[in-house]
Amino acid sequence: MTADQRPVDIQGYAGIRVTPLILGALLALVGAAALAHVLVTGVRRRRRDLAILAAIGLRPGQLTRVFPGRPGG
């Protein structure tokens, strides 16, 4: 068998192949948390509007489809 001919600095990088995967997963987790926060905040901000719509007769299925900022809506 032949010995590894790469420089020592390059050989050291072979052990950190998983680091980009961990960073990518962490970034995806932060993005999902930010999206959830935006959705929860939007619903809380519009709680009174949703209550009024429910009072005038929207069913729960219809209320889940109502969201602020929709073009034409």
Residue, then its C-alpha position, 0 to 999 in steps of 0.5 A: m500500500t502507498a502512504d498518504q502523500r497529501p500535506v499534513d494540513i490537508q490530512g487534518y481537514a479529512g476529519i471535519r467532513v461532517t461540519p458542513l452538515i452540522l452547520g447546514a442542519l443548524l441553519a435549517l433549524v434556525g430558519a424553521a424556528a424563525l418561520a414558526h415565530v413569524l406565523v405565531t406572531g401574525v396569528r396573535r396580532r390578528r386574533r381579534d380579526l379572526a374572532i370577528l370572522a368566527a362570530i359572523g359565521l366562518r367555520p374553523g376550516q375557513l378560518t385556517r385558510v385566512f391569513p393577512g397580507r394575501p394579495g387580493g384577499 
